[in-house]
Amino acid sequence: MELTKEQLEVQIAELNSKLTGDMFSDMDIKDEIHNLTMKLNGVKPMDSHFDCVGCGS
């Protein structure tokens, strides 16, 4: 099931509210925010059918 734009924005906002400012504890949250933002914007690495395999995140 594909998430709507609004659902993705809500998830991103919820994850942003969980950020602590500590790079190491925020790493997984920031990765998830990055993946959701890519889905929201319809972006994925060139020549890849996987989300975010080629970008190193």
C-alpha distance matrix in Angstrom:
0.0 3.8 6.5 9.5 12.9 14.3 11.9 12.6 16.3 16.5 15.4 17.9 20.5 20.2 20.6 23.5 25.2 25.3 27.2 30.7 32.5 33.2 31.9 31.5 29.7 27.4 26.5 23.2 22.2 23.1 21.2 18.0 18.9 19.7 16.4 14.5 17.2 16.8 13.1 14.4 17.3 15.7 18.1 18.4 21.6 23.5 23.7 20.7 17.3 16.7 15.9 19.2 21.1 24.0 24.6 25.9 23.8
3.8 0.0 3.8 6.5 9.5 11.6 9.8 9.9 13.5 14.5 13.6 15.5 18.3 18.6 19.0 21.4 23.5 23.9 25.5 29.2 30.7 31.6 30.2 30.2 28.6 25.9 25.0 22.1 20.7 21.2 19.5 16.3 16.7 17.2 14.1 11.9 14.1 13.7 9.9 10.8 13.6 12.1 14.9 15.6 19.1 21.1 21.7 18.9 15.9 15.4 14.0 17.2 19.6 22.1 22.4 24.1 22.0
6.5 3.8 0.0 3.8 6.7 8.1 6.0 6.4 9.9 10.7 10.2 12.3 14.8 15.2 15.9 18.2 20.1 20.9 22.6 26.3 27.9 29.1 28.0 28.3 26.5 23.7 23.2 20.5 18.5 19.1 17.9 14.6 14.3 15.5 12.9 9.9 12.1 12.7 9.1 9.0 12.4 12.0 14.8 16.1 19.8 22.1 23.3 20.6 17.9 16.9 14.8 17.4 20.3 22.7 22.4 23.9 21.4
9.5 6.5 3.8 0.0 3.8 5.4 5.2 6.3 8.7 10.0 10.8 12.4 14.3 15.5 16.7 18.4 20.3 21.7 23.3 27.1 28.5 30.2 29.2 30.0 28.2 25.1 24.9 22.5 20.2 20.3 19.7 16.5 15.4 16.5 14.6 11.2 12.3 13.3 10.0 8.5 11.6 11.9 15.2 17.2 21.0 23.1 24.6 22.4 20.0 19.4 17.0 19.4 22.6 24.6 23.9 25.8 23.3
12.9 9.5 6.7 3.8 0.0 3.8 5.5 5.2 6.2 8.7 10.0 10.6 12.3 14.3 15.5 16.5 18.6 20.4 21.6 25.4 26.5 28.4 27.4 28.6 27.0 23.7 23.6 21.7 19.1 18.7 18.5 15.7 13.8 14.7 13.5 10.0 10.0 11.5 8.9 6.2 9.0 10.4 13.5 16.2 19.9 22.1 24.1 22.2 20.4 19.7 16.9 18.7 22.2 23.7 22.6 24.6 22.1
14.3 11.6 8.1 5.4 3.8 0.0 3.8 5.4 5.1 6.2 8.7 9.9 10.5 12.3 14.3 15.2 16.7 18.8 20.5 24.2 25.6 27.8 27.3 28.6 26.6 23.3 23.9 22.0 19.0 19.0 19.4 16.4 14.3 16.1 15.4 11.6 11.8 14.1 11.9 9.1 12.2 14.0 16.9 19.4 23.1 25.5 27.6 25.5 23.7 22.6 19.7 21.3 24.8 26.5 25.1 26.7 23.9
11.9 9.8 6.0 5.2 5.5 3.8 0.0 3.8 5.5 5.1 6.2 8.7 9.9 10.6 12.4 14.2 15.5 17.0 19.1 22.8 24.6 26.4 25.9 26.7 24.5 21.5 22.0 19.6 16.8 17.5 17.6 14.2 12.8 15.0 13.8 10.1 11.5 13.8 11.2 9.5 13.1 14.4 17.0 19.0 22.5 25.2 27.1 24.5 22.5 21.0 18.1 19.9 23.2 25.3 24.1 25.4 22.3
12.6 9.9 6.4 6.3 5.2 5.4 3.8 0.0 3.8 5.4 5.1 6.2 8.6 9.9 10.6 12.2 14.4 15.7 17.1 20.9 22.2 23.9 23.0 23.9 22.1 18.9 19.0 16.9 14.2 14.3 14.3 11.1 9.5 11.3 10.2 6.4 7.8 10.1 8.0 6.4 10.1 11.7 13.8 15.7 19.1 22.0 24.0 21.6 19.9 18.2 15.1 16.4 19.9 21.8 20.4 21.7 18.7
16.3 13.5 9.9 8.7 6.2 5.1 5.5 3.8 0.0 3.8 5.5 5.1 6.2 8.6 9.9 10.5 12.4 14.5 15.8 19.5 20.7 22.9 22.4 23.8 22.0 18.6 19.2 17.7 14.5 14.3 15.1 12.4 9.8 11.9 12.0 8.3 8.2 11.4 10.4 7.7 10.7 13.3 15.2 17.5 20.9 23.7 26.2 24.0 22.7 21.1 17.7 18.5 22.1 23.7 21.7 23.1 20.0
16.5 14.5 10.7 10.0 8.7 6.2 5.1 5.4 3.8 0.0 3.8 5.4 5.1 6.2 8.6 9.8 10.7 12.8 14.9 18.5 20.3 22.5 22.5 23.6 21.2 18.2 19.4 17.6 14.2 14.9 16.1 13.0 10.9 13.9 13.9 10.3 11.2 14.5 13.2 11.1 14.4 16.6 18.5 20.5 23.8 26.8 29.1 26.6 25.1 23.2 19.8 20.6 24.1 26.0 24.1 25.0 21.6
15.4 13.6 10.2 10.8 10.0 8.7 6.2 5.1 5.5 3.8 0.0 3.8 5.5 5.1 6.2 8.6 10.0 11.0 13.0 16.7 18.6 20.3 20.0 20.7 18.4 15.4 16.3 14.2 11.0 12.1 12.9 9.6 8.2 11.4 11.1 8.0 9.9 12.9 11.8 10.7 14.2 16.0 17.3 18.7 21.8 25.1 27.1 24.4 22.9 20.6 17.3 17.9 21.2 23.4 21.6 22.1 18.6
17.9 15.5 12.3 12.4 10.6 9.9 8.7 6.2 5.1 5.4 3.8 0.0 3.8 5.5 5.1 6.1 8.7 10.0 11.0 14.8 16.1 18.1 17.5 18.8 16.9 13.5 14.3 12.9 9.5 9.6 10.9 8.3 5.7 8.8 9.7 6.8 7.5 11.0 11.0 9.7 12.5 14.9 15.7 17.2 20.0 23.4 25.9 23.4 22.5 20.1 16.5 16.5 20.0 21.7 19.4 20.0 16.5
20.5 18.3 14.8 14.3 12.3 10.5 9.9 8.6 6.2 5.1 5.5 3.8 0.0 3.8 5.4 5.0 6.3 8.9 10.3 13.9 15.4 17.9 18.1 19.7 17.5 14.3 16.0 15.0 11.3 11.6 13.8 11.6 8.8 12.0 13.4 10.6 10.7 14.5 14.5 12.6 15.2 18.0 18.9 20.8 23.6 26.9 29.5 27.1 26.3 23.9 20.3 20.2 23.6 25.2 22.7 23.2 19.6
20.2 18.6 15.2 15.5 14.3 12.3 10.6 9.9 8.6 6.2 5.1 5.5 3.8 0.0 3.8 5.5 5.2 6.7 9.4 12.7 15.1 17.1 17.7 18.7 15.9 13.3 15.3 13.8 10.1 11.7 13.8 11.2 9.6 13.3 14.2 11.7 12.9 16.4 16.1 14.9 17.8 20.2 21.0 22.4 25.1 28.6 30.9 28.2 27.1 24.4 21.0 21.0 24.1 26.1 23.8 23.8 20.1
20.6 19.0 15.9 16.7 15.5 14.3 12.4 10.6 9.9 8.6 6.2 5.1 5.4 3.8 0.0 3.8 5.4 5.2 6.9 10.5 12.6 14.2 14.3 15.2 12.6 9.7 11.5 10.1 6.4 8.0 10.2 8.1 6.7 10.5 11.7 10.1 11.4 14.7 15.0 14.4 17.1 19.3 19.5 20.4 22.7 26.3 28.6 25.9 25.1 22.2 18.8 18.2 21.2 23.1 20.7 20.4 16.6
23.5 21.4 18.2 18.4 16.5 15.2 14.2 12.2 10.5 9.8 8.6 6.1 5.0 5.5 3.8 0.0 3.8 5.4 5.5 9.1 10.5 12.9 13.2 15.0 12.9 9.6 11.8 11.7 7.9 8.1 11.2 10.1 7.6 10.8 13.1 11.6 11.7 15.2 16.2 15.1 17.2 19.9 19.9 21.2 23.3 26.8 29.5 27.2 26.8 24.0 20.4 19.4 22.5 23.9 21.1 20.8 17.2
25.2 23.5 20.1 20.3 18.6 16.7 15.5 14.4 12.4 10.7 10.0 8.7 6.3 5.2 5.4 3.8 0.0 3.8 5.6 8.4 10.7 13.3 14.6 16.2 13.5 11.0 14.0 13.7 10.1 11.2 14.4 13.0 11.1 14.5 16.5 14.8 15.2 18.8 19.5 18.2 20.5 23.3 23.5 24.8 27.0 30.6 33.2 30.7 30.1 27.3 23.7 22.9 25.9 27.5 24.7 24.2 20.6
25.3 23.9 20.9 21.7 20.4 18.8 17.0 15.7 14.5 12.8 11.0 10.0 8.9 6.7 5.2 5.4 3.8 0.0 3.8 6.3 9.4 11.0 12.5 13.3 10.2 8.3 11.4 11.0 7.8 9.9 12.9 11.8 10.9 14.3 16.1 15.1 16.1 19.3 20.0 19.5 21.9 24.2 24.1 24.8 26.7 30.4 32.8 30.1 29.6 26.4 23.1 22.0 24.6 26.5 23.8 22.8 19.1
27.2 25.5 22.6 23.3 21.6 20.5 19.1 17.1 15.8 14.9 13.0 11.0 10.3 9.4 6.9 5.5 5.6 3.8 0.0 3.8 5.9 7.8 9.1 10.6 8.3 5.8 9.2 10.0 7.2 8.1 11.6 11.6 10.5 13.2 15.7 15.3 15.7 18.8 20.2 19.7 21.6 24.1 23.4 24.0 25.5 29.2 31.7 29.3 29.3 26.1 22.7 21.1 23.6 24.9 22.0 20.8 17.3
30.7 29.2 26.3 27.1 25.4 24.2 22.8 20.9 19.5 18.5 16.7 14.8 13.9 12.7 10.5 9.1 8.4 6.3 3.8 0.0 3.8 5.4 8.1 9.7 7.4 6.5 10.3 11.8 9.9 10.8 14.2 14.8 14.0 16.4 19.0 19.0 19.3 22.2 23.8 23.5 25.2 27.6 26.8 27.2 28.4 32.0 34.6 32.2 32.3 29.0 25.7 23.8 26.1 27.3 24.3 22.7 19.3
32.5 30.7 27.9 28.5 26.5 25.6 24.6 22.2 20.7 20.3 18.6 16.1 15.4 15.1 12.6 10.5 10.7 9.4 5.9 3.8 0.0 3.8 6.1 8.9 8.2 6.9 10.0 12.6 11.1 10.8 14.2 15.6 14.5 16.2 19.2 19.7 19.4 22.0 24.2 23.9 25.0 27.6 26.3 26.7 27.5 31.1 33.8 31.7 32.3 29.1 25.8 23.5 25.6 26.3 23.0 21.5 18.5
33.2 31.6 29.1 30.2 28.4 27.8 26.4 23.9 22.9 22.5 20.3 18.1 17.9 17.1 14.2 12.9 13.3 11.0 7.8 5.4 3.8 0.0 3.8 5.6 5.5 5.9 8.5 11.4 11.1 11.1 13.9 15.8 15.5 16.9 19.7 20.7 20.8 23.0 25.2 25.4 26.6 28.8 27.2 27.1 27.5 31.1 33.6 31.4 32.1 28.7 25.7 23.1 24.8 25.6 22.5 20.4 17.5
31.9 30.2 28.0 29.2 27.4 27.3 25.9 23.0 22.4 22.5 20.0 17.5 18.1 17.7 14.3 13.2 14.6 12.5 9.1 8.1 6.1 3.8 0.0 3.8 5.7 5.2 6.0 9.5 10.0 9.1 11.4 14.0 14.0 14.6 17.4 18.9 19.0 20.7 23.2 23.7 24.6 26.5 24.6 24.2 24.3 27.8 30.2 28.1 29.1 25.8 22.8 20.0 21.5 22.1 19.0 16.7 14.1
31.5 30.2 28.3 30.0 28.6 28.6 26.7 23.9 23.8 23.6 20.7 18.8 19.7 18.7 15.2 15.0 16.2 13.3 10.6 9.7 8.9 5.6 3.8 0.0 3.8 5.5 5.3 8.3 9.9 10.1 11.5 14.0 14.9 15.6 17.7 19.6 20.3 21.7 23.9 25.0 26.1 27.6 25.6 24.8 24.8 28.4 30.3 28.0 28.8 25.2 22.6 19.9 20.9 21.9 19.3 16.5 14.0
29.7 28.6 26.5 28.2 27.0 26.6 24.5 22.1 22.0 21.2 18.4 16.9 17.5 15.9 12.6 12.9 13.5 10.2 8.3 7.4 8.2 5.5 5.7 3.8 0.0 3.8 5.7 7.3 8.1 9.5 11.3 12.8 13.9 15.4 17.3 18.6 19.7 21.5 23.2 24.1 25.7 27.3 25.8 25.2 25.8 29.5 31.4 28.8 29.1 25.5 22.8 20.6 21.9 23.4 20.8 18.4 15.3
27.4 25.9 23.7 25.1 23.7 23.3 21.5 18.9 18.6 18.2 15.4 13.5 14.3 13.3 9.7 9.6 11.0 8.3 5.8 6.5 6.9 5.9 5.2 5.5 3.8 0.0 3.8 5.7 5.2 6.0 8.5 10.0 10.4 12.0 14.2 15.3 16.1 18.2 20.0 20.6 22.1 23.9 22.5 22.3 23.1 26.8 29.0 26.5 26.8 23.3 20.3 18.1 20.0 21.3 18.5 16.6 13.2
26.5 25.0 23.2 24.9 23.6 23.9 22.0 19.0 19.2 19.4 16.3 14.3 16.0 15.3 11.5 11.8 14.0 11.4 9.2 10.3 10.0 8.5 6.0 5.3 5.7 3.8 0.0 3.8 5.5 5.2 6.2 8.7 9.9 10.5 12.4 14.4 15.2 16.5 18.6 19.8 21.0 22.4 20.6 19.8 20.2 23.8 25.9 23.4 23.9 20.4 17.6 15.1 16.6 17.9 15.2 13.0 9.8
23.2 22.1 20.5 22.5 21.7 22.0 19.6 16.9 17.7 17.6 14.2 12.9 15.0 13.8 10.1 11.7 13.7 11.0 10.0 11.8 12.6 11.4 9.5 8.3 7.3 5.7 3.8 0.0 3.8 5.5 5.0 6.3 8.6 9.8 10.6 12.4 14.2 15.4 16.8 18.3 20.0 21.0 19.6 18.7 19.5 23.2 24.9 22.0 22.0 18.4 15.7 13.9 15.3 17.4 15.3 13.3 9.8
22.2 20.7 18.5 20.2 19.1 19.0 16.8 14.2 14.5 14.2 11.0 9.5 11.3 10.1 6.4 7.9 10.1 7.8 7.2 9.9 11.1 11.1 10.0 9.9 8.1 5.2 5.5 3.8 0.0 3.8 5.4 5.1 6.2 8.6 9.9 10.6 12.1 14.2 15.4 16.2 18.2 19.8 18.8 18.7 20.1 23.8 25.9 23.1 22.8 19.4 16.3 14.8 17.1 19.0 16.6 15.3 11.6
23.1 21.2 19.1 20.3 18.7 19.0 17.5 14.3 14.3 14.9 12.1 9.6 11.6 11.7 8.0 8.1 11.2 9.9 8.1 10.8 10.8 11.1 9.1 10.1 9.5 6.0 5.2 5.5 3.8 0.0 3.8 5.4 4.9 6.0 8.6 9.8 10.3 12.2 14.2 14.9 16.2 18.0 16.6 16.6 17.7 21.4 23.8 21.4 21.7 18.5 15.1 13.1 15.6 16.9 14.0 13.1 9.4
21.2 19.5 17.9 19.7 18.5 19.4 17.6 14.3 15.1 16.1 12.9 10.9 13.8 13.8 10.2 11.2 14.4 12.9 11.6 14.2 14.2 13.9 11.4 11.5 11.3 8.5 6.2 5.0 5.4 3.8 0.0 3.8 5.4 5.0 6.3 8.7 9.8 10.6 12.6 14.2 15.4 16.4 14.7 14.0 14.9 18.7 20.7 18.1 18.3 15.0 11.8 9.7 12.0 13.7 11.3 10.2 6.5
18.0 16.3 14.6 16.5 15.7 16.4 14.2 11.1 12.4 13.0 9.6 8.3 11.6 11.2 8.1 10.1 13.0 11.8 11.6 14.8 15.6 15.8 14.0 14.0 12.8 10.0 8.7 6.3 5.1 5.4 3.8 0.0 3.8 5.3 5.1 6.2 8.5 9.8 10.7 12.2 14.2 15.1 14.3 14.0 15.8 19.5 21.4 18.5 17.9 14.7 11.4 10.6 13.2 15.5 13.6 13.1 9.5
18.9 16.7 14.3 15.4 13.8 14.3 12.8 9.5 9.8 10.9 8.2 5.7 8.8 9.6 6.7 7.6 11.1 10.9 10.5 14.0 14.5 15.5 14.0 14.9 13.9 10.4 9.9 8.6 6.2 4.9 5.4 3.8 0.0 3.8 5.5 5.2 6.0 8.5 9.9 10.2 12.1 13.9 13.3 14.0 16.0 19.7 22.1 19.6 19.3 16.4 12.8 11.9 15.1 16.7 14.3 14.4 10.9
19.7 17.2 15.5 16.5 14.7 16.1 15.0 11.3 11.9 13.9 11.4 8.8 12.0 13.3 10.5 10.8 14.5 14.3 13.2 16.4 16.2 16.9 14.6 15.6 15.4 12.0 10.5 9.8 8.6 6.0 5.0 5.3 3.8 0.0 3.8 5.5 5.1 6.2 8.7 9.7 10.5 12.0 10.6 10.8 12.5 16.2 18.8 16.5 16.7 14.1 10.4 8.8 12.2 13.3 10.7 11.4 8.2
16.4 14.1 12.9 14.6 13.5 15.4 13.8 10.2 12.0 13.9 11.1 9.7 13.4 14.2 11.7 13.1 16.5 16.1 15.7 19.0 19.2 19.7 17.4 17.7 17.3 14.2 12.4 10.6 9.9 8.6 6.3 5.1 5.5 3.8 0.0 3.8 5.4 5.1 6.4 8.7 10.0 10.4 9.3 9.0 11.3 14.9 16.9 14.2 13.8 11.0 7.3 6.9 10.4 12.2 10.6 11.6 8.7
14.5 11.9 9.9 11.2 10.0 11.6 10.1 6.4 8.3 10.3 8.0 6.8 10.6 11.7 10.1 11.6 14.8 15.1 15.3 19.0 19.7 20.7 18.9 19.6 18.6 15.3 14.4 12.4 10.6 9.8 8.7 6.2 5.2 5.5 3.8 0.0 3.8 5.4 5.0 6.1 8.6 9.6 10.0 10.9 13.8 17.1 19.3 16.7 15.7 13.4 9.8 10.3 13.9 15.7 14.2 15.3 12.4
17.2 14.1 12.1 12.3 10.0 11.8 11.5 7.8 8.2 11.2 9.9 7.5 10.7 12.9 11.4 11.7 15.2 16.1 15.7 19.3 19.4 20.8 19.0 20.3 19.7 16.1 15.2 14.2 12.1 10.3 9.8 8.5 6.0 5.1 5.4 3.8 0.0 3.8 5.4 4.9 6.1 8.3 8.3 10.2 13.0 16.2 18.9 16.9 16.5 14.7 11.0 10.9 14.7 15.7 13.6 15.3 12.7
16.8 13.7 12.7 13.3 11.5 14.1 13.8 10.1 11.4 14.5 12.9 11.0 14.5 16.4 14.7 15.2 18.8 19.3 18.8 22.2 22.0 23.0 20.7 21.7 21.5 18.2 16.5 15.4 14.2 12.2 10.6 9.8 8.5 6.2 5.1 5.4 3.8 0.0 3.8 5.4 5.2 5.8 4.8 6.4 9.5 12.5 15.1 13.2 13.0 11.6 8.0 8.2 12.0 12.7 11.2 13.5 11.6
13.1 9.9 9.1 10.0 8.9 11.9 11.2 8.0 10.4 13.2 11.8 11.0 14.5 16.1 15.0 16.2 19.5 20.0 20.2 23.8 24.2 25.2 23.2 23.9 23.2 20.0 18.6 16.8 15.4 14.2 12.6 10.7 9.9 8.7 6.4 5.0 5.4 3.8 0.0 3.8 5.4 4.9 6.2 7.7 11.4 14.0 16.0 13.8 12.5 11.3 8.2 9.9 13.4 14.8 14.0 16.2 14.2
14.4 10.8 9.0 8.5 6.2 9.1 9.5 6.4 7.7 11.1 10.7 9.7 12.6 14.9 14.4 15.1 18.2 19.5 19.7 23.5 23.9 25.4 23.7 25.0 24.1 20.6 19.8 18.3 16.2 14.9 14.2 12.2 10.2 9.7 8.7 6.1 4.9 5.4 3.8 0.0 3.8 5.6 7.8 10.5 14.1 16.5 18.9 17.1 16.0 15.0 11.9 13.2 16.8 17.9 16.6 18.8 16.6
17.3 13.6 12.4 11.6 9.0 12.2 13.1 10.1 10.7 14.4 14.2 12.5 15.2 17.8 17.1 17.2 20.5 21.9 21.6 25.2 25.0 26.6 24.6 26.1 25.7 22.1 21.0 20.0 18.2 16.2 15.4 14.2 12.1 10.5 10.0 8.6 6.1 5.2 5.4 3.8 0.0 3.8 5.4 9.0 12.3 14.2 17.0 15.9 15.4 15.0 12.1 12.9 16.5 16.8 15.4 18.2 16.6
15.7 12.1 12.0 11.9 10.4 14.0 14.4 11.7 13.3 16.6 16.0 14.9 18.0 20.2 19.3 19.9 23.3 24.2 24.1 27.6 27.6 28.8 26.5 27.6 27.3 23.9 22.4 21.0 19.8 18.0 16.4 15.1 13.9 12.0 10.4 9.6 8.3 5.8 4.9 5.6 3.8 0.0 3.8 6.8 10.4 11.9 14.2 13.0 12.1 12.4 10.0 11.7 14.9 15.3 14.8 17.8 16.7
18.1 14.9 14.8 15.2 13.5 16.9 17.0 13.8 15.2 18.5 17.3 15.7 18.9 21.0 19.5 19.9 23.5 24.1 23.4 26.8 26.3 27.2 24.6 25.6 25.8 22.5 20.6 19.6 18.8 16.6 14.7 14.3 13.3 10.6 9.3 10.0 8.3 4.8 6.2 7.8 5.4 3.8 0.0 3.8 6.9 8.8 11.6 10.6 10.8 10.8 8.3 9.0 12.1 12.0 11.3 14.5 13.8
18.4 15.6 16.1 17.2 16.2 19.4 19.0 15.7 17.5 20.5 18.7 17.2 20.8 22.4 20.4 21.2 24.8 24.8 24.0 27.2 26.7 27.1 24.2 24.8 25.2 22.3 19.8 18.7 18.7 16.6 14.0 14.0 14.0 10.8 9.0 10.9 10.2 6.4 7.7 10.5 9.0 6.8 3.8 0.0 3.8 6.4 8.7 7.2 7.8 7.4 5.5 6.1 8.6 8.6 8.7 12.0 11.8
21.6 19.1 19.8 21.0 19.9 23.1 22.5 19.1 20.9 23.8 21.8 20.0 23.6 25.1 22.7 23.3 27.0 26.7 25.5 28.4 27.5 27.5 24.3 24.8 25.8 23.1 20.2 19.5 20.1 17.7 14.9 15.8 16.0 12.5 11.3 13.8 13.0 9.5 11.4 14.1 12.3 10.4 6.9 3.8 0.0 3.8 6.4 5.6 8.0 7.8 7.0 6.1 7.2 5.7 6.5 10.1 11.1
23.5 21.1 22.1 23.1 22.1 25.5 25.2 22.0 23.7 26.8 25.1 23.4 26.9 28.6 26.3 26.8 30.6 30.4 29.2 32.0 31.1 31.1 27.8 28.4 29.5 26.8 23.8 23.2 23.8 21.4 18.7 19.5 19.7 16.2 14.9 17.1 16.2 12.5 14.0 16.5 14.2 11.9 8.8 6.4 3.8 0.0 3.8 5.4 8.4 9.7 10.0 9.7 10.0 8.0 9.5 13.0 14.6
23.7 21.7 23.3 24.6 24.1 27.6 27.1 24.0 26.2 29.1 27.1 25.9 29.5 30.9 28.6 29.5 33.2 32.8 31.7 34.6 33.8 33.6 30.2 30.3 31.4 29.0 25.9 24.9 25.9 23.8 20.7 21.4 22.1 18.8 16.9 19.3 18.9 15.1 16.0 18.9 17.0 14.2 11.6 8.7 6.4 3.8 0.0 3.8 6.9 9.1 10.7 11.1 10.3 8.8 11.5 14.5 16.4
20.7 18.9 20.6 22.4 22.2 25.5 24.5 21.6 24.0 26.6 24.4 23.4 27.1 28.2 25.9 27.2 30.7 30.1 29.3 32.2 31.7 31.4 28.1 28.0 28.8 26.5 23.4 22.0 23.1 21.4 18.1 18.5 19.6 16.5 14.2 16.7 16.9 13.2 13.8 17.1 15.9 13.0 10.6 7.2 5.6 5.4 3.8 0.0 3.8 5.3 7.4 8.4 7.5 7.3 10.2 12.8 14.2
17.3 15.9 17.9 20.0 20.4 23.7 22.5 19.9 22.7 25.1 22.9 22.5 26.3 27.1 25.1 26.8 30.1 29.6 29.3 32.3 32.3 32.1 29.1 28.8 29.1 26.8 23.9 22.0 22.8 21.7 18.3 17.9 19.3 16.7 13.8 15.7 16.5 13.0 12.5 16.0 15.4 12.1 10.8 7.8 8.0 8.4 6.9 3.8 0.0 3.8 6.6 9.1 8.8 10.0 12.6 14.9 15.5
16.7 15.4 16.9 19.4 19.7 22.6 21.0 18.2 21.1 23.2 20.6 20.1 23.9 24.4 22.2 24.0 27.3 26.4 26.1 29.0 29.1 28.7 25.8 25.2 25.5 23.3 20.4 18.4 19.4 18.5 15.0 14.7 16.4 14.1 11.0 13.4 14.7 11.6 11.3 15.0 15.0 12.4 10.8 7.4 7.8 9.7 9.1 5.3 3.8 0.0 3.8 6.2 5.9 8.3 10.6 12.2 12.4
15.9 14.0 14.8 17.0 16.9 19.7 18.1 15.1 17.7 19.8 17.3 16.5 20.3 21.0 18.8 20.4 23.7 23.1 22.7 25.7 25.8 25.7 22.8 22.6 22.8 20.3 17.6 15.7 16.3 15.1 11.8 11.4 12.8 10.4 7.3 9.8 11.0 8.0 8.2 11.9 12.1 10.0 8.3 5.5 7.0 10.0 10.7 7.4 6.6 3.8 0.0 3.8 5.8 8.2 9.1 10.9 10.1
19.2 17.2 17.4 19.4 18.7 21.3 19.9 16.4 18.5 20.6 17.9 16.5 20.2 21.0 18.2 19.4 22.9 22.0 21.1 23.8 23.5 23.1 20.0 19.9 20.6 18.1 15.1 13.9 14.8 13.1 9.7 10.6 11.9 8.8 6.9 10.3 10.9 8.2 9.9 13.2 12.9 11.7 9.0 6.1 6.1 9.7 11.1 8.4 9.1 6.2 3.8 0.0 3.8 5.6 5.5 7.2 6.6
21.1 19.6 20.3 22.6 22.2 24.8 23.2 19.9 22.1 24.1 21.2 20.0 23.6 24.1 21.2 22.5 25.9 24.6 23.6 26.1 25.6 24.8 21.5 20.9 21.9 20.0 16.6 15.3 17.1 15.6 12.0 13.2 15.1 12.2 10.4 13.9 14.7 12.0 13.4 16.8 16.5 14.9 12.1 8.6 7.2 10.0 10.3 7.5 8.8 5.9 5.8 3.8 0.0 3.8 5.9 6.5 7.5
24.0 22.1 22.7 24.6 23.7 26.5 25.3 21.8 23.7 26.0 23.4 21.7 25.2 26.1 23.1 23.9 27.5 26.5 24.9 27.3 26.3 25.6 22.1 21.9 23.4 21.3 17.9 17.4 19.0 16.9 13.7 15.5 16.7 13.3 12.2 15.7 15.7 12.7 14.8 17.9 16.8 15.3 12.0 8.6 5.7 8.0 8.8 7.3 10.0 8.3 8.2 5.6 3.8 0.0 3.8 5.7 8.1
24.6 22.4 22.4 23.9 22.6 25.1 24.1 20.4 21.7 24.1 21.6 19.4 22.7 23.8 20.7 21.1 24.7 23.8 22.0 24.3 23.0 22.5 19.0 19.3 20.8 18.5 15.2 15.3 16.6 14.0 11.3 13.6 14.3 10.7 10.6 14.2 13.6 11.2 14.0 16.6 15.4 14.8 11.3 8.7 6.5 9.5 11.5 10.2 12.6 10.6 9.1 5.5 5.9 3.8 0.0 3.8 5.7
25.9 24.1 23.9 25.8 24.6 26.7 25.4 21.7 23.1 25.0 22.1 20.0 23.2 23.8 20.4 20.8 24.2 22.8 20.8 22.7 21.5 20.4 16.7 16.5 18.4 16.6 13.0 13.3 15.3 13.1 10.2 13.1 14.4 11.4 11.6 15.3 15.3 13.5 16.2 18.8 18.2 17.8 14.5 12.0 10.1 13.0 14.5 12.8 14.9 12.2 10.9 7.2 6.5 5.7 3.8 0.0 3.8
23.8 22.0 21.4 23.3 22.1 23.9 22.3 18.7 20.0 21.6 18.6 16.5 19.6 20.1 16.6 17.2 20.6 19.1 17.3 19.3 18.5 17.5 14.1 14.0 15.3 13.2 9.8 9.8 11.6 9.4 6.5 9.5 10.9 8.2 8.7 12.4 12.7 11.6 14.2 16.6 16.6 16.7 13.8 11.8 11.1 14.6 16.4 14.2 15.5 12.4 10.1 6.6 7.5 8.1 5.7 3.8 0.0
